[in-house]
Amino acid sequence: MEQSMGETIPLLLNNTPQINHTVTKRFGGLLLALVATFIYSLATLIIKMFHNYHPFTVSIWRFQGMIIPSIPVIMLHMFCAKKEEGYAKMFGIGPGIHTARENFKIIFLILVRSVVGCTSTVLQIYAVDRLNLADASVIVFSSPVFVTLTAHCFLGEKAGWATFLIAILTFLGVVVISRPPILTGQSEMDANALEGVLFALGSMILATVVIVILRFLRDVHYTVVTLSYGIMGSLECVCLAAYAGVLGLPHGTHEWILASGLVLFTFLGQTFLILALKFEQAGPVALLQSTDVIFSFIFQYAFLGVSPDGYSLVGAAIVILGVTLTTLRKWVVTLPAVDVQNNNFNICFKFLR
């Protein structure tokens, strides 16, 4: 169980060797989330390069990044497991550590996470196909506040009224990116851009649900969650691609290398994300995922030659401001009340609390 701030401070003061452990516990989850975001940004860049393939087909390739590496990792854990520990205790699910009802709940949540996560992935690929890389990423990863609100409702994590104001601010950033006629002066909104924005919003909402479910499943071994997600996602996308008649394989060495990179980055990103959620609350993890916006601007300029326009920059700036305020709020709520009262910026701190 994670230590509260009241338990951590005495350890820092009274036991020097404990400092490294505590710092790792406090910031390890955030670092893992940042690494996961960088890796996911690389995967999204590869998806953008597959613009001539249907999203269902690209999704199938991406889900192999959940299945292929997970199987040997699970086998390795089973081989190295202690006999007295048992597979159920090691993987966090099974008889002996949970009741039948609890195991059923875990299995149900894993299935729901798989279906919802797959749908979110497909919608994200649709959004990347219709918008530029940075705009799609800004909308998809504007979810921190929505995750914080959802986590407050279902996980009991703290959320103040300032969170609602930050949510409104973040949503305004998404509106700017969508380039409505009231801002551009055009008679109507670009249909392709509107579809991309709607797909990105749908992906963001479903990703919010996934983050909260993963927080529920934090005691289940990450390989179990990842493998289940890959299998269910592959089955769903294979059925959809077969129905649409768009099943296909990469062509040529270059595309096979890109597809292999997509598989590798998908697995690493998913693994680091699940591990991050074992050490950190859902809100801050989703918060750091929004740094994908910065990576996307860099990647689309460096690899795709696309420069952001004013709407992209302003919208991204507003979203990043919302992310920054949420990050500050995360830090403020961990401070003792005495520190907040004695600080020169106590008015701002009280607002964020």
C-alpha positions in Angstrom: 0.0 0.0 0.0 1.3 3.5 -0.8 2.5 5.6 2.0 0.7 8.9 2.9 2.6 12.1 3.2 2.2 12.0 7.0 4.0 8.7 7.0 6.7 9.7 4.5 8.0 12.9 6.2 9.1 11.2 9.5 11.0 8.6 7.5 12.8 11.3 5.6 13.8 13.0 8.8 14.7 10.0 10.9 16.2 7.4 8.4 18.7 8.6 5.8 18.8 5.3 3.8 15.0 5.6 3.4 15.3 8.8 1.4 16.2 7.2 -1.9 13.4 4.7 -1.5 10.9 7.4 -0.7 12.0 9.6 -3.5 11.8 6.7 -5.9 8.3 5.9 -4.7 7.2 9.6 -5.0 8.6 10.3 -8.4 9.2 6.9 -9.9 5.7 6.7 -11.2 5.9 10.2 -12.8 9.2 9.3 -14.5 7.7 6.0 -15.9 4.7 8.0 -17.2 7.0 10.4 -19.0 9.0 7.6 -20.6 5.7 5.9 -21.7 4.5 9.2 -23.3 7.7 9.6 -25.3 7.5 6.1 -26.6 3.9 6.4 -27.4 4.7 9.6 -29.4 7.1 7.6 -31.5 4.4 5.0 -32.1 2.0 7.7 -33.1 4.5 9.1 -35.6 4.8 5.7 -37.2 1.0 5.5 -37.4 0.9 8.8 -39.3 3.4 7.4 -41.8 1.0 4.5 -42.5 -1.6 7.0 -43.8 -2.3 4.8 -46.9 -3.6 1.9 -44.7 -7.0 1.6 -43.1 -7.1 2.3 -39.3 -8.4 -1.2 -38.6 -5.4 -2.7 -40.3 -2.9 -0.5 -38.5 -4.6 -1.3 -35.2 -4.1 -5.0 -35.8 -0.4 -4.4 -36.3 -0.2 -2.2 -33.2 -2.0 -4.8 -31.0 0.7 -7.3 -31.9 2.9 -5.1 -29.7 0.8 -6.3 -26.8 0.7 -10.0 -27.6 4.1 -10.9 -29.0 6.4 -9.6 -26.3 4.0 -10.4 -23.4 4.0 -14.2 -24.0 7.8 -14.7 -23.4 7.7 -12.3 -20.4 4.8 -14.2 -18.8 6.6 -17.5 -19.4 9.8 -16.1 -17.9 7.9 -15.0 -14.8 6.3 -18.5 -14.5 9.7 -20.2 -14.9 11.3 -17.9 -12.2 8.3 -18.0 -9.8 8.9 -19.5 -6.4 6.9 -22.6 -5.7 5.5 -21.4 -2.4 4.4 -18.1 -4.1 2.2 -19.7 -6.7 1.0 -18.2 -10.0 -2.1 -16.7 -8.6 -0.2 -14.6 -6.1 2.4 -13.6 -8.7 -0.1 -12.5 -11.3 -2.5 -11.0 -8.8 -5.5 -13.0 -9.9 -6.8 -16.5 -9.1 -8.0 -18.6 -6.2 -6.3 -18.3 -2.9 -5.8 -14.5 -3.0 -9.2 -13.3 -4.0 -12.8 -14.6 -3.6 -14.6 -16.0 -6.6 -16.6 -12.7 -6.8 -13.5 -10.6 -6.7 -11.8 -12.7 -9.4 -14.9 -12.3 -11.6 -14.8 -8.6 -11.1 -11.1 -8.5 -12.1 -11.8 -10.6 -15.2 -14.7 -8.4 -16.1 -12.7 -5.2 -15.7 -9.9 -6.7 -17.8 -12.3 -7.4 -20.6 -13.9 -4.0 -20.4 -10.5 -2.4 -20.4 -9.6 -4.4 -23.5 -12.7 -3.4 -25.5 -12.7 0.2 -24.4 -8.9 0.5 -25.0 -9.2 -1.0 -28.5 -12.0 1.4 -29.5 -9.9 4.3 -28.1 -6.9 3.2 -30.2 -9.0 2.9 -33.4 -10.5 6.3 -32.9 -7.1 7.8 -32.3 -5.8 6.4 -35.5 -8.8 7.8 -37.3 -8.0 11.2 -35.7 -4.4 11.1 -36.7 -5.4 10.2 -40.3 -7.7 13.3 -40.5 -5.7 15.9 -38.5 -2.0 16.7 -38.3 -0.1 14.8 -35.7 0.2 17.6 -33.1 -3.5 18.6 -33.2 -4.7 15.0 -32.8 -2.3 14.5 -29.9 -3.3 17.7 -28.2 -7.0 16.7 -28.1 -6.4 13.0 -27.2 -4.0 13.9 -24.4 -6.0 16.7 -23.0 -7.6 14.1 -20.7 -5.8 14.8 -17.3 -8.5 16.9 -15.8 -11.2 14.5 -17.0 -9.2 11.6 -15.5 -8.9 13.6 -12.3 -12.6 14.1 -12.1 -13.4 10.5 -13.0 -10.9 9.2 -10.5 -12.5 11.5 -7.9 -15.9 9.9 -8.5 -14.8 6.3 -8.7 -11.5 6.0 -6.9 -11.9 8.6 -4.2 -8.9 10.6 -5.3 -8.9 14.3 -4.2 -10.4 16.9 -6.5 -11.3 20.5 -5.7 -13.5 23.0 -7.4 -10.5 24.5 -9.1 -10.3 21.3 -11.1 -13.6 22.1 -12.8 -12.3 25.5 -13.9 -9.1 23.9 -15.3 -11.3 21.5 -17.2 -13.2 24.3 -18.8 -9.9 26.0 -19.7 -8.6 22.8 -21.3 -11.8 22.3 -23.3 -11.4 25.9 -24.6 -8.0 24.8 -25.9 -9.6 21.9 -27.8 -12.2 24.3 -29.3 -9.4 26.6 -30.6 -7.7 23.6 -32.2 -10.9 22.5 -33.9 -10.9 25.9 -35.8 -14.6 26.8 -35.6 -16.0 29.3 -38.1 -16.4 31.9 -35.4 -12.6 32.0 -35.1 -11.5 31.4 -38.7 -14.2 33.7 -40.3 -15.2 30.9 -42.7 -18.8 30.2 -43.6 -18.6 26.6 -42.4 -16.2 24.2 -40.6 -14.0 21.9 -42.6 -15.7 18.5 -42.6 -12.5 16.5 -42.5 -11.2 18.6 -39.5 -14.6 18.2 -37.7 -14.5 14.4 -38.1 -10.9 14.3 -36.8 -11.8 16.4 -33.8 -14.8 14.2 -32.9 -12.7 11.0 -33.3 -10.0 12.5 -31.1 -12.5 13.6 -28.4 -14.0 10.1 -28.5 -10.5 8.5 -28.1 -9.8 10.9 -25.2 -13.0 10.0 -23.3 -12.4 6.3 -23.7 -8.7 6.7 -22.7 -9.9 8.4 -19.5 -12.0 5.3 -18.7 -9.0 3.1 -19.4 -6.8 5.0 -17.0 -9.3 4.7 -14.2 -9.8 0.9 -14.9 -6.1 0.4 -14.8 -5.9 2.0 -11.5 -8.5 -0.5 -10.2 -6.3 -3.3 -11.7 -3.0 -2.0 -10.2 -2.5 -5.3 -8.2 -2.8 -7.5 -11.3 0.5 -8.2 -13.0 1.0 -5.9 -16.0 1.6 -8.7 -18.4 -1.8 -10.2 -17.8 -3.5 -6.9 -18.5 -1.3 -6.3 -21.6 -1.8 -9.7 -23.1 -5.5 -9.6 -22.6 -5.7 -6.2 -24.2 -3.7 -7.4 -27.2 -5.8 -10.5 -27.8 -9.1 -8.8 -27.4 -8.0 -5.8 -29.5 -6.7 -8.0 -32.3 -9.9 -10.0 -32.4 -12.1 -6.9 -32.5 -10.0 -5.2 -35.2 -9.6 -8.4 -37.3 -13.4 -8.8 -37.4 -13.9 -5.2 -38.3 -11.2 -5.2 -41.0 -12.6 -8.4 -42.5 -16.0 -7.0 -42.6 -14.7 -3.8 -44.2 -12.5 -5.8 -46.6 -9.3 -3.9 -45.6 -7.1 -6.7 -44.2 -3.5 -6.4 -45.4 0.2 -6.6 -44.6 3.0 -4.1 -44.9 4.8 -3.9 -48.3 8.5 -3.8 -48.6 11.4 -3.7 -46.1 10.8 -0.1 -45.1 7.2 -0.7 -44.1 8.1 -3.9 -42.3 10.7 -2.1 -40.3 8.2 0.6 -39.4 5.6 -2.0 -38.4 8.2 -3.8 -36.2 9.0 -0.4 -34.6 5.2 0.1 -34.0 5.0 -3.3 -32.3 8.0 -2.6 -30.1 7.0 0.9 -29.1 3.5 -0.1 -28.3 4.6 -2.8 -25.9 7.1 -0.6 -24.2 4.7 2.3 -23.9 1.9 0.1 -22.5 4.3 -1.6 -20.0 5.7 1.7 -18.7 2.2 3.2 -18.4 0.9 0.2 -16.3 4.0 0.3 -14.1 3.5 4.1 -13.6 0.0 3.5 -12.4 1.2 1.1 -9.7 3.2 4.0 -8.1 1.2 7.1 -8.9 -2.4 8.3 -8.9 -4.4 8.2 -12.1 -4.6 12.0 -12.5 -0.9 12.8 -12.5 -0.1 9.9 -14.8 -2.6 11.2 -17.4 -1.2 14.7 -16.8 2.3 13.8 -17.8 0.9 12.0 -20.9 -0.1 15.4 -22.1 3.6 16.1 -22.8 2.9 14.1 -25.9 1.9 17.4 -27.3 5.4 18.7 -27.2 6.9 15.6 -28.6 4.3 15.6 -31.5 5.2 19.2 -32.5 8.9 18.3 -32.6 8.3 15.0 -34.5 5.9 16.4 -37.1 8.3 19.2 -37.9 11.4 17.0 -37.9 10.1 14.0 -39.7 7.0 15.2 -41.6 8.0 18.8 -42.4 4.7 20.1 -41.0 4.9 23.5 -39.2 2.1 24.4 -36.7 -0.2 27.3 -37.5 -1.5 29.9 -35.0 -4.6 27.9 -34.0 -2.4 24.8 -33.2 0.0 26.8 -31.1 -2.6 28.8 -29.2 -4.8 25.7 -28.6 -1.8 23.7 -27.4 -0.6 26.5 -25.2 -4.0 26.6 -23.5 -4.1 22.9 -23.0 -0.5 22.9 -21.6 -1.5 25.7 -19.2 -4.3 23.5 -18.0 -1.9 20.6 -17.6 0.6 22.8 -15.7 -2.1 24.0 -13.3 -3.2 20.5 -12.6 0.4 19.5 -12.0 0.8 22.4 -9.5 -2.5 21.3 -7.8 -1.1 17.8 -7.4 1.9 19.2 -5.6 -0.1 21.6 -3.5 -2.5 19.0 -2.2 0.4 17.0 -0.8 1.7 19.9 1.2 0.8 20.2 4.9 -1.7 22.9 5.6 0.8 24.8 7.7 3.2 25.2 4.7 0.4 26.5 2.5 -0.6 29.1 5.1 3.0 30.4 5.7 3.9 30.6 2.0 3.9 34.0 0.2 1.7 32.5 -2.5 -0.8 31.1 -0.1 -3.8 32.7 -2.0 -2.9 30.8 -5.2 -2.2 27.6 -3.2 -5.5 27.8 -1.5 -7.2 28.2 -4.9 -5.5 25.1 -6.3 -6.4 23.1 -3.2 
